[in-house]
Amino acid sequence: MTDVMLENKGIGLAAPQVGVPLRLFVISLDASRENVKVYINPTVTLMGELDQIEEGCLSVPEVFTKIRRYKKCKVTATDLEGNEFTEEAQGLYARCLQHEYDHLKGITIADRMSSAAKIAHRKQLKKLKEGHKDKEVQEQK
């Protein structure tokens, strides 16, 4: 997962994005291998005020849109050594945690974007949806 995230210049990637049915994601805010952190079975508690900032997503390539998220959050998860940890986050870290946690719940930025943004990105979203349908048909064969 780390390789996929870094090769695609991402700062986070959730297991469901690469077809792995686990409650797990990885984050590296500076997109470096040395700073990759693994979150297994995370829970995220939202805190503070909402903010609206532009986001992108490896699952929705070429789409960047403003998404409303909380400025702060708290994450509790297990690391690769089996140790539970809790951290409070703010700024980009909080946004990334919420974004990846959404993927574990089957939510993408396409689900969170405004109606105006959906209209503005309709071509990319349609292309993505058609590609997903083609993949489902191939998997059924």
Secondary structure, DSSP 8 states (H G I E B T S, - for coil): -HHHHHHTT-SEEEGGGGT--SSEEEE-TT--GGG-EEEEEEEEEEEEEEEEEEEEETTEEEEEEEEEEEEEEEEEEE-TTS-EEEEEEEHHHHHHHHHHHHHHTT--HHHHS-HHHHHHTHHHHHHHHHHHHHHHHHHH-
